[in-house]
Amino acid sequence: MKAADLFVKALEAEGVRSVFGLPGEENLDVVEAMRAAGMRLVLTRHEQAAGFMAATYGRLTGRAGVCLATLGPGATNLVTAAAYAQLGAMPMVMVTGQKPIKAGKQGHFQIVDVVGMMRPLTKLTRTLVSAEHVPSAVREAFRRAEEERPGATHLELPEDIARESSDAVLLAPSAQRRPVADEASIALAVEAIASARRPLLMIGAGANRKLTSEMLRVFVDKTGIPFFSTQMGKGVVDESHPLWMGTAALSEGDFVHRAIEASDCIINVGHDVIEKPPFFMRDSRRTVVHLNFSTAAVDPVYFPQLEVTGDIANAVWRIGEGVGPRAHWDFAPFEKLRAGLEAQLAHGGDDDRFPIYPARLVAEMRRAVPDDGIVCLDNGMYKLWFARYYRTRRPNTLLLDNALATMGAGLPSAIAAKLVHPRRKVVAVCGDGGFMMNSQELETAVRLGLDLTVVVVRDDGYGMIRWKQGEMGLPDFGMALGNPDFVRYAEAYGAHGHRPTSATEFGATLSRCLASSGVHVIDVPIDYSDNARALGAGAEELAAL
C-alpha cells in the first residue's frame, strides 16, 4: 500500500481516532488516507491551536494527541505548541509535510530545517526517508511521547515518500510495566518521614495519575500529614480536605511557604524543576524526599537528599504501609497557618464591586461549575487568583500551564477538553490579551457544534506584566491595548455574546450559559487593584497569627 495509507493505519493501531490540524498540499495523501479510514480531522484556524488541542488531549487521556501541519510556515507555527507539550509533560505527536526529498522541482521554496528546529523542543524528531520506515517510526514516536516523562515528538513525512509503495508490517506495542523503587529507598523514606517532627507532603503534576491520586488520598487519611500542591498538581487530592495547606509558587511569604519553612521533611511527589519552584532549598534544615518516575534534576534551588525512583503510586502505597501517625509529630504550626489561609480565602467571595473582584470571579466559577466540570485557564494575572482561590476537587479539572506558561492556549485547550469529555461542563477563562491570540478558534468551536463557555477577563491591557511593572516601581508604560466589542465579535462567529454589568449578574449569566447549548462568550471587566495584598505575603493576616 501507499506509505500514506500505511502511516494512517499505524496511527489507528496506536488508538488514534482524531487528528487536529491545518493541512497543506504536502499532506494531501495523508488527509485522503484519513478520509478513507474514517478518521476525524479536527480542522483548526491556526496550527498553534491544533498543537494546543493535541497536547491537551494527551494531558487528559495519557495517550498522545496528534496534530498535523504542512511544511514551512505550518511547521513553524507548531513550535510554541511543541514547547507547551514538552515542558508540560503532555504526550503529543506532531506530523508535518515536506517537499519531495528525492526529486524536488521548486528549489528551496518554503523549506526550512524543521527537524533541526524541533530537536531542542521534542523527545524525538526525524524525517521519514523510506516507506519501509513508517511502522517503526510511528511506533517509536508514540512510545517516546507517552513514556515517563511524557512530551512531544515529531515526524516529517515528505510528499514523495508518502506516495511510495510498501509491504511493511505494523509493529505492535511491547508489553511493559513501570519499574518500581527498590526496598532500600522505600525503607529510607519511611525512616526519614517517621523520624521527622513536622513532615509535609507536596504534590506535583507528575502525581496526576488516577492510581497515584487514589494512593495519595489513602496516604493522607492514614498518616494525617498535611499536604499542599504545585499549581499543576491541583486537584490530585481534593482541596476541600481538612489537611489541605494551599497552592505553592505564589509568594515566599504566603501561608503555605510559612508551613514549608516550619517543616523538617518534605515528601515531594511528582514534581520536577520545569514547573516554577514551589520552594527553595537553601540549606540542610529539612530533608527532601523525591518520589518520581525518574531521578531528580539537580538545580540550585532543588537538590533532594533522598530519592525514591520508580512507579509513583506503588511508592506512595509502600511508604504508607510503613508509616503511621507518630506521637512526636507536631502539626500545631500548620494548623495555625491553615486557619489563617482559610480566613483569607473566605475574603472577597461575595464582594459586590464591579469591575469584578478576582476572588468573586473565582467564587462564582466554583459555585457554577460542577465538581467534574473542567476549567481551562489561559495565562494571565487571573491564573494566580485561580491557583490560590479555586478549590479543585478532582484531578484534571483545573487545567493551567505553569511550565511554558504561554498565552493563547486557553480556548484551544477547552475545545480539546470538550471533545474528550463531551458530557462534562467546560469553561475557558482567558484574559483579553491571551484570548485574542487564538480567538479565531471560536469558529472551530461553533463549527464543531460544541457546548462551551468562554469567559474573557478584560482589563484592556497585559495585566500581569503591568502589575510586575508596578511592583518594580516602574511607570505604567506600553501595556495598554484596545479590544473589539466582544459580544458582537462572538456573534460574528455564530456564538452567543454576554456582557454582565454586576458581579451578581455575572454569576447568573455563567450559570445560564453552562445550562445552555452552543458557544457562549462572557465579557467581564476585572479589578486587579488588590493583587499585592491578596497574592503577596499576607502580612496583616500572618501578623494576626
Phi, psi and omega in degrees: 000166176295149180300326178297318177293320178297320179299314180294322177296325177294321175297316179299321180295336177272003179090010182283127177241340180224145176233134178264133180176177177222094187285165171232184185297331180289346180260000193297328177295321178292318179299319178294321177296323176297315179300313182296329182274353182079019179279145183271132172255113176272096185283126181251174180263354178203140181297325179302317179297320178299319178294318177299321179294315180297320179295319179293321174304315179295320180298321185277332187252338187081354176255143186298127169281153184240133174233152188231135176214163177277189180283182171054241184297330177295317180290319180295332178290348178271354188300313181296319178295326177298314179294323178301313180288319184293312180288327182274002179059045179251122183291126182208140174244122177260138178236123178236151177274174177202156175298161176305135183261352182259327183212062180291145182238007184239023179060228182253022180303122178066007185268123170231163180281085185292319179298316177296323179294322184278344187304316180285351188249002186223165174277339181200139173212136181200156173261133175279120183251002179203144176299331181296339183274352187302307184302313182290323181294316180293315179300316181292323179298318179287320179300313182290323181294324189265338181288156180292138348283128184298164179179202186261143169229166186214135174235133175253122182246101180296155185299318182286328177292324180298335182264355178294155175263152181204150172246024180297151183254140179296152180253128179280147176299144178282151175286132181205157173226149179292141175293152179251158181294149180284160185298324183296318180291325176297315181297319178295320178295316178301315181297317181297317181289316183294326183274349179291161176262323181225073177290151182217134183262131176243133184243122180251182185298329181294344177274359184279065175232149187302309183292321178298318178301316179295316181295323179292322176298317178297317181298313180297314182295323182286315187271333185075015179282126178297157182220154170221171182227160165284173181298321181275000174259005182298134175091351177302318169241135183310122184279003169273359179297138182295348179261004179291131182253003178111189182245136184270180175074033175250304181205140180297337181266004183290167183303313184295327179286331172292324176295320177299316178299327182278346184277157174240002176205120178251122177266104191260104187254113170078023179253145168228168191283359176292320175287144182313130187306125178281343174200163182244130176269112182250339182205194183256030182292338180222153176271133176248121179258119184263114176249115180198171178292335182227168181292163183286139170274110185289136185220158178304335180257358183213112179212078186299148180276339184220132181238133175242104189253125180150194181303124187293314182302315179298318181294317179298317180298313183291322177293320178298328177293333184262352183239127172234174179305140180245141183296331183275354177295138182232099181260010183303316178299322178296318181297322179293316179294321179296322177297320177294319177299312181300321180295319180289321180293335178285345182281131170096351182293340178241016180298129186267001184298156177210130005312150193294142175284135185305319180295327177291320176303312181294319180297318178295323177295317180294325179290326187271327186271126178295165184302328180265002176292154185246125176253121182252116183264137165282196180245128180178187184302321182298335181299321179293323177295318178293318180301323183274316192261338185277115179281105183271123190256345179222153178300148175056035174247354167233101183266108174230161184244110177243028179246287170281326179055050181273145170283157175096355185268345189299307182293311176302320179299318180294322178298314179296319180299321180291325177291323178288320183236073187297339183266356180261152178285136181228132179232132170261134175243117185229142167287165180296328177292308181294323180300316184289348178286334177219031183295340179299341180286357168303321179297321178299314181297319179293315181298325179281354179070034184278151168262107190212138177246132180240119177260117178262109181274111191252123170233009176055041178182176174271088195297319183293317180291325176297319178296313179299322177303312179295320179298331179273002180077019181266153178291154177289109184213131169079008184249356181277146179216165176258157182229153171286172170286103188295332177293310179292327178298314178298316182295329178297334178269357184091010176267177179254128180256144181221142178224085179295153183244009176206164179296320179296319180293326177300312180301317180294320180295317179299314179298319180294319179295319180295334180271356185252162176273165177091180179263128182237137176241123179250119178266112182231119177287150186230150180251109182262017186294343184258015184305311187297317182291312187285328184252359180270214188287341185063043189302318183296315181295319181292322179296325181293339179280000000 
